[in-house]
């Protein structure tokens, strides 16, 4: 299992921002680091496999484009 510091380094290679939350979680028998970041474009979430260090998911909320078509 990679360390929290290694997971943070991987996250920062994929997205620039300040980590506001990090937790080690188990999902379907797999350990994952789940992180939330504040970026210049809004909030982002990244999930990293705690065994391999592979990025499993990366979501970035773009505040400028939220709800563009919801106000009819």
N, C-alpha and C positions, 0 to 999 in steps of 0.2 A: 504494500500500500504506500502510495506517495505521501509525503508530508503536506501539511497545510501550506507551508511556504512554497513548496514546489507547485501546488495547485494554483496559488496566487500568481506565481511567475507565468504559468501557462495561460491563465486568464488574461494577464496584462499583455501577453504577446498577441492575443486575439481581439482585445478591445481596450481602449484607453478610458480610464475612469477611476473613481475612488470607490473601493470596496466598502460597503456599508453593512453587509451581512454575509457570513459564511457558516455553513454547517455541513457536517458529514452525515449523510443519510443513507439508508438502505432502500433500494427500489428493486423489486423482483430478484432479490438475492444478490444484488450487485451494490457495492459501496460507491457512493457518488458524493462529490463536493458540489453543493449548490451555493451559488454566490449571487448577490445583488450588488449592482454598481450604480453610482451616479455618474453620468457622462455629460459632455457638453451638449448632447442631443436629447437628453432625458434619462430615463432609467433603463438599465439593461440587466438581463439575467443570463448566467452561463452555468451549465452543468458539465462537470468533468468526471470521467471515470477514475475512481480513486486507485484502481489497480494499474491501468495502462497509461493514464494521463491523457487519454483521448477526449477531445471536446465532443460531448454528446448532443448538446443543445446550446444555441446562442440566440437570444431574443433581445431586440433593442426597440424600445418604444420611442418613436419620434414625436415629440410634443407638438411640432408644427403641423403634423398631418392627422392628429387624433380626431376622430368623429367627423371627417370631412363631409360624408354623405348622410349623416344621421339626422340632420336638421331640415326636414322637408316641410 
